[in-house]
Structures are given as C-alpha cells and as structure tokens.
Amino acid sequence: MDPDVLEDIKIEESKLFQLSLYTEVLDRTGSSNNDIKISVQPLSKTNRLLKDAGVEFVNIGEYTSAELGSILNVDAILSTRLIKDMFLSKEEAVVIDVATDVATDVLNKTNNRSKYLARAKMTRTSEVDIYATIMDTSSESVVWAYNTDCDIQWEMDEDDIIENINARISKKLPYRD
C-alpha cells in the first residue's frame, strides 16, 4: 500500500475512533448506566485547543500528558493506542475467505473440528491490540490502564469495528458507581 494512502487511512481512522470513543463514554453515562463521576471536556473544544496549539493527529504522541494537560486545561487525559498487525483491503480478505472455504472443505473430510479452527484463524482481516490509559496530567502517572486485543473480520463495517472496540474501553472506565 502506498505510504501516503496508509497515512491518510490512519488519520481518518484516528478521527473516527476519537469521535466514537467520546460518544461511547457519553452514551454510557446516565441514571441507568452508572453516571460517570467526572467532567468530560467537549470534543470540539479539545480539538480546537489542540489545533490552536499546533498539535495534530500525526504528532500528538510527541507530547507528554503534562503538556497536553496544560494545552487542554484538564486534570487527566484518556489516551488510546491501537496497533493493527496488518492492513488488508476487503478484496484481499475476500480472496483469503474463499481460499479458507476450499481448505476447510478439504480438511473437514478428515477432522470435523478443522472447519471451525481453519475459519477462525484464516478469515480474520487483522488483530488489533488495544491500549487505553488515563494519565494524571500533574504527576504524569497512570491512574487507570486497560489492555486487550481483538480480531477484526473483513465482513464487519469499519464503523461497527470502531464502535465495538470503544464499547469495550468505555465499559471498563473508572469513575462510575
């Protein structure tokens, strides 16, 4: 994949992820969802302050939590990092899926468990490692961390993938009853 195209994809996915996580955190608050006990800065304000300070999606990792806390005037920062093991187009994943079907049929003749095992391993498009932390901006210490991974199937819509990942993170957030 062209490096510029890949960078554009990463930036767009980052923006979608940020909006989705913000929405998930807010959607999971309320009387039936264990009210969150902290204030969450509006996303539009966060992005405006970052932009005014020259912080962009591509270079935000170069800033410490204290620097970002100062720019945003906040006590803590929720930070996430997703690491994909590969980027496949849907077309490439379909080819893998068809090949998996053929291989599964062959394997299935000798072992009934092989169908499940082959499809589970071969039809995934990518594995994503998920790292989320809340950093105290004054002490620059981690006050909460969450780490997990998940497989992403080529059949899933990008919005659904992002929403599922963010639902996992937001369910684990502290500061709830």
C-alpha positions in Angstrom: 0.0 0.0 0.0 1.2 3.5 -0.8 2.7 5.1 2.3 0.7 8.3 1.8 -2.5 6.4 1.4 -1.7 4.4 4.5 -1.1 7.6 6.5 -4.4 9.1 5.3 -6.2 5.9 6.4 -4.5 6.1 9.8 -5.5 9.7 10.3 -9.1 9.1 9.2 -9.4 6.1 11.4 -8.0 8.1 14.3 -10.6 10.8 13.9 -13.4 8.2 13.6 -12.1 6.4 16.7 -11.9 9.7 18.7 -15.4 10.6 17.9 -16.7 7.1 18.6 -14.9 6.8 21.9 -16.2 10.2 23.0 -19.8 9.2 22.1 -19.4 5.8 23.8 -18.2 7.4 27.0 -21.1 9.9 27.0 -23.7 7.2 25.9 -22.7 5.0 28.8 -23.5 7.7 31.4 -26.9 8.4 32.8 -29.1 7.1 35.6 -29.4 3.6 34.1 -25.7 3.4 33.2 -23.9 4.4 36.3 -23.2 8.1 36.0 -19.7 8.9 35.3 -18.3 11.0 38.2 -16.0 13.3 36.3 -16.5 16.0 33.7 -15.7 15.1 30.1 -14.5 18.1 28.0 -16.4 18.6 24.8 -14.6 17.0 21.8 -15.0 20.2 19.8 -13.2 22.2 22.5 -10.4 19.6 22.8 -9.8 19.5 19.0 -9.9 23.3 18.7 -7.4 23.8 21.6 -5.1 21.1 20.1 -5.3 22.7 16.7 -4.6 26.2 18.0 -1.5 24.8 19.8 -0.3 23.1 16.6 -1.0 19.6 17.8 -2.2 17.2 15.1 -3.2 13.6 15.0 0.1 12.7 13.4 2.2 14.3 16.1 0.1 14.0 19.3 2.3 11.2 20.6 5.3 13.5 20.8 3.6 15.4 23.7 3.7 14.4 27.4 0.5 14.2 29.3 1.6 17.3 31.3 2.0 19.3 28.1 -1.4 18.1 26.7 -3.0 18.8 30.1 -1.6 22.3 30.0 -2.9 22.9 26.5 -6.3 21.5 27.3 -6.5 22.8 30.9 -7.6 19.3 32.2 -6.6 17.2 35.2 -6.4 13.9 33.3 -6.2 12.6 29.7 -7.8 9.4 28.3 -5.3 8.1 25.8 -5.7 5.2 23.5 -3.4 3.4 21.1 -4.5 0.7 18.6 -2.0 -1.5 16.9 -3.1 -3.4 13.8 -1.0 -6.3 12.7 -1.9 -5.8 9.1 -4.0 -3.7 6.7 -5.9 -5.7 4.1 -8.3 -4.4 1.6 -11.7 -6.0 1.5 -10.8 -7.6 -1.8 -7.7 -9.3 -0.3 -9.7 -10.5 2.6 -12.4 -12.0 0.3 -9.7 -13.9 -1.5 -8.4 -15.3 1.8 -12.0 -16.2 2.8 -12.6 -18.1 -0.5 -9.3 -19.9 -0.1 -10.3 -20.7 3.5 -13.6 -22.2 2.4 -11.7 -24.5 -0.1 -9.1 -25.5 2.5 -11.8 -26.1 5.1 -13.7 -28.4 2.8 -10.6 -30.5 2.3 -9.7 -30.5 6.0 -13.2 -31.2 7.0 -13.2 -34.6 5.3 -10.6 -35.8 7.9 -11.5 -33.9 11.0 -14.8 -32.3 12.0 -13.1 -29.7 14.3 -10.9 -28.4 11.4 -13.8 -26.3 9.9 -14.1 -24.2 12.9 -10.4 -23.9 13.6 -9.5 -23.1 10.0 -12.2 -20.4 9.6 -11.5 -18.8 13.0 -7.8 -18.4 12.2 -7.9 -17.6 8.5 -10.9 -15.3 7.9 -9.8 -12.6 10.3 -8.5 -9.5 8.5 -6.4 -8.1 11.3 -5.7 -8.4 15.0 -5.8 -5.2 16.9 -4.0 -4.6 20.2 -5.9 -2.1 22.3 -4.1 0.0 24.9 -6.0 2.7 26.9 -4.8 4.8 29.8 -6.0 7.7 31.9 -3.0 9.8 32.9 -2.9 12.3 35.7 -1.6 15.4 34.0 0.1 16.9 37.1 2.0 13.9 38.2 2.2 12.2 34.7 1.3 9.0 36.3 -1.1 6.3 35.1 -4.3 6.2 37.1 -6.0 3.5 35.0 -5.0 1.2 32.2 -6.8 -1.3 30.0 -5.2 -3.7 27.6 -6.8 -6.3 25.4 -6.9 -7.5 21.8 -9.5 -8.5 19.3 -9.7 -10.0 15.8 -11.4 -7.9 13.1 -13.3 -9.7 10.4 -13.4 -8.4 6.8 -17.2 -8.7 6.8 -17.5 -6.1 9.5 -18.2 -2.4 8.7 -15.4 0.0 9.8 -17.9 1.9 12.0 -19.0 -1.3 13.7 -15.4 -2.3 14.4 -14.6 1.1 15.9 -17.8 1.1 17.9 -17.1 -2.4 19.3 -13.6 -1.5 20.3 -14.7 1.7 22.0 -17.6 -0.1 23.8 -15.0 -2.4 25.3 -12.9 0.5 26.5 -15.8 2.7 27.8 -17.3 -0.2 29.8 -14.1 -0.6 31.7 -13.6 3.1 32.6 -13.3 4.0 36.3 -15.2 6.9 38.0 -18.5 5.2 37.9 -20.7 3.9 40.9 
